[in-house]
Amino acid sequence: MIIQKFESWWVERGRCLFDEKRQGGAKMGWDVLVIKLTTDTAIEGIATCMAARSGAVSESYLNETVAPVVLGKDPHDREAIFQELWIIDRHEAFFPVFLPGPVDVALWDICAKEAGLPLFKYIGAYRTSLPAYASSNFLPSVQDYVEEALYYKEKGLKGYKMHPAGPVEFDMQVHQAVRDAVGPDYALMTDPVGDYTLDEAVRVGRQLERLNFEWFEEPFRDFELYKYTELCRTLDIPIAATETTRGCHWGVAQVIAQHAADIVRADVSWKDGITGTLKIAHLAEAFGLNVEIHTTTMNYMDMANLHVSCAIKNCKYFEYFVPEDNYRLPMKGDLPIDENGIIHVPEDKPGVGVDLDWDLIKKACHNYICQEYKG
């Protein structure tokens, strides 16, 4: 079995989902690329890819640099393809961090379908469900966070993570107001997305400890290892990091070695697919750490995240980015979260086990490229 055809569609969402401060002056439409790999035995592997800053750039990388590596290869040779892409990345390709992962997901999807197994069973199942927490985007006011937290608590979600938009004084108001609203025992997390000084992070961390937050995520940029090490040494609350580190498991290993995180982060989009995310999960497990899988901001890829989460032990939650309507495109249906806030992995279909809306994809498509292996 070999990859015979590599197809991609660039689907424009038509709006920006980020706040103005982080969007900057550049276009940030949060577009999506859809990837389909087809074998000579007619098995299809599907994935979606972020194109948040430039669909044209992401599409060019996929079709000019990645497709030639994949075409003609056996999809079972995922490790060889993973390593070859890393060699290319080192020698001047400099892929966007979210680019190689979706191709790896499509390869796993093919192989699980060939085996007739749901993806988590093909990897090696540990469980079939886990609790989900609602994860906010950046919101304009303290009251917006309070109302959103209460809404998803009422819907049964098992926790709430806020992304307060800064400055520190505003963030601390958000933390206090949300805790007061949801009660003392509801799981809360916060992620200010890398904007704090070390002194600010210590001050906020002490507040979070008093408020019984579950973890404190990404107060610094991922490469600021000295600050992370000092924060982990100073605070009792677990510090979560490595969301955007370069270098897949090699990058995460440096963080662990320097005691710069208590919880590591990974996902199938930003950490080189299922192959890369499993490497990180197993590395973290060896050091007694959890890997909390973070959202890809695309429901289809979050389903791949779910399969990985159900194939490892050291992950406590599923991150549910809300409101879901913003991130569904182009998957059909909702994420399978029940009324008790538990998400269930699909067990009745092989591969990732969910469908894309191909009529919508082709209607919304900005461009379409197909490459075929000629032998």
VENFEN-V466749 format. One record per residue. SS is DSSP state (h for helix, s for strand, l for the rest). PHI is phi in whole degrees, 0 to 359 (* if undefined). NEAR is the number of other ideal C-beta (glycine too) atoms within 10 Angstrom. Layout:
# VENFEN-V466749
((SS,PHI,NEAR) (SS,PHI,NEAR))
This chain:
# VENFEN-V466749
((l,*,14) (l,226,15) (s,283,28) (s,266,19) (s,220,17) (s,236,24) (s,238,17) (s,217,25) (s,236,23) (s,258,22) (s,254,24) (l,271,16) (l,282,18) (l,85,10) (l,201,8) (l,266,13) (l,252,16) (l,263,14) (l,280,13) (h,297,10) (h,299,10) (h,271,12) (h,290,16) (l,68,10) (l,277,5) (l,273,7) (l,298,12) (l,217,16) (l,279,18) (l,60,22) (s,289,24) (s,228,27) (s,257,26) (s,255,26) (s,243,21) (s,229,19) (s,255,26) (s,238,19) (s,271,20) (l,289,13) (l,256,10) (l,71,8) (l,270,20) (s,251,15) (s,247,27) (s,242,24) (s,204,30) (s,238,28) (s,226,30) (s,297,23) (s,218,25) (l,291,20) (l,259,17) (l,203,15) (h,298,24) (h,296,13) (h,294,12) (h,298,24) (h,296,21) (h,295,12) (h,303,19) (h,300,25) (h,273,18) (h,265,12) (h,245,16) (h,272,23) (h,305,23) (h,298,13) (h,287,18) (h,272,25) (l,300,17) (l,85,14) (l,267,18) (l,284,15) (l,297,22) (l,290,13) (l,274,15) (h,296,19) (h,294,11) (h,296,12) (h,293,23) (h,305,20) (h,291,12) (h,295,14) (h,296,23) (h,293,18) (h,296,10) (h,296,17) (h,301,18) (h,294,9) (h,260,8) (h,85,6) (h,283,16) (l,49,12) (l,301,19) (l,305,16) (l,300,18) (l,266,24) (h,271,25) (h,292,31) (h,304,30) (h,300,31) (h,296,26) (h,298,26) (h,300,35) (h,297,27) (h,295,26) (h,297,26) (h,300,27) (h,300,26) (h,293,21) (h,294,25) (h,295,23) (h,299,18) (h,282,13) (l,71,11) (l,237,17) (s,302,23) (h,303,29) (h,295,25) (h,289,18) (h,295,21) (h,293,18) (l,130,10) (l,287,16) (l,245,14) (l,202,13) (l,240,15) (s,200,17) (s,200,19) (s,290,18) (s,251,24) (s,241,23) (s,282,24) (s,235,23) (l,282,23) (l,267,17) (l,283,19) (l,243,18) (l,282,9) (l,219,13) (h,302,18) (h,297,12) (h,298,14) (h,294,26) (h,300,19) (h,296,14) (h,293,19) (h,300,25) (h,294,15) (h,299,14) (h,283,23) (h,297,19) (h,298,8) (l,282,13) (l,102,14) (l,300,25) (l,274,22) (s,186,24) (s,216,27) (s,245,27) (s,262,28) (l,247,23) (l,292,24) (l,269,22) (l,80,15) (l,287,12) (h,305,19) (h,299,8) (h,296,14) (h,301,24) (h,292,18) (h,297,14) (h,299,24) (h,303,23) (h,294,14) (h,294,17) (h,292,25) (h,298,20) (h,300,11) (h,284,16) (h,267,18) (l,98,8) (l,284,8) (l,248,7) (l,287,19) (s,293,19) (s,231,21) (s,224,24) (s,221,30) (s,218,20) (l,279,25) (l,63,18) (l,75,16) (l,248,19) (l,266,25) (l,282,12) (h,297,16) (h,299,9) (h,297,19) (h,295,23) (h,296,16) (h,298,13) (h,294,23) (h,300,22) (h,296,14) (h,297,19) (h,297,21) (h,296,13) (h,297,12) (l,271,17) (l,61,13) (l,283,24) (l,288,22) (s,203,21) (s,241,28) (s,249,24) (l,46,24) (l,286,28) (l,233,23) (l,294,16) (l,296,20) (l,275,15) (l,274,17) (h,293,19) (h,302,12) (h,297,17) (h,296,26) (h,299,16) (h,295,16) (h,293,24) (h,299,21) (h,291,10) (h,274,13) (l,260,18) (l,268,10) (l,296,23) (l,298,18) (s,256,24) (s,256,25) (s,208,27) (l,82,28) (l,300,21) (l,241,18) (l,301,26) (l,285,13) (l,90,17) (h,50,25) (h,290,23) (h,295,14) (h,294,16) (h,295,27) (h,301,19) (h,294,14) (h,295,23) (h,297,18) (h,298,10) (l,262,13) (l,52,15) (l,256,24) (l,199,26) (l,260,19) (s,227,22) (s,257,27) (s,237,26) (s,199,30) (l,199,27) (l,283,30) (l,269,28) (l,268,26) (l,237,34) (l,61,29) (h,81,30) (h,293,27) (h,302,22) (h,293,24) (h,293,29) (h,295,21) (h,301,21) (h,293,29) (h,299,26) (h,288,13) (h,300,19) (h,298,27) (h,300,15) (h,296,10) (l,258,12) (l,74,7) (l,248,20) (s,276,21) (s,247,28) (s,269,27) (s,291,27) (l,257,25) (l,299,20) (l,268,27) (l,67,21) (l,222,28) (h,304,25) (h,298,26) (h,288,28) (h,293,28) (h,293,23) (h,296,34) (h,306,26) (h,299,27) (h,300,26) (h,296,26) (h,299,28) (l,272,25) (l,249,22) (l,229,22) (l,268,9) (l,269,19) (l,216,23) (l,264,18) (s,228,23) (s,251,27) (s,274,22) (s,249,25) (s,285,22) (l,234,21) (l,288,13) (h,300,14) (h,306,8) (h,290,15) (l,239,24) (l,289,16) (l,310,23) (l,251,23) (s,281,23) (l,277,13) (l,79,10) (l,261,10) (l,294,20) (l,279,16) (s,258,21) (l,273,11) (l,291,7) (l,261,12) (l,79,20) (s,254,17) (s,260,23) (s,245,14) (l,285,24) (l,297,18) (l,248,13) (l,255,6) (l,226,15) (l,284,20) (s,73,28) (l,296,28) (l,87,21) (l,228,19) (l,248,13) (s,262,21) (l,270,17) (h,289,14) (h,296,9) (h,295,14) (h,302,19) (h,288,13) (h,286,9) (h,270,19) (s,294,15) (s,279,14) (s,203,14) (s,214,13) (s,228,16) (s,231,13) (s,237,18) (s,234,14) (l,278,17) (l,259,7) (l,87,7))
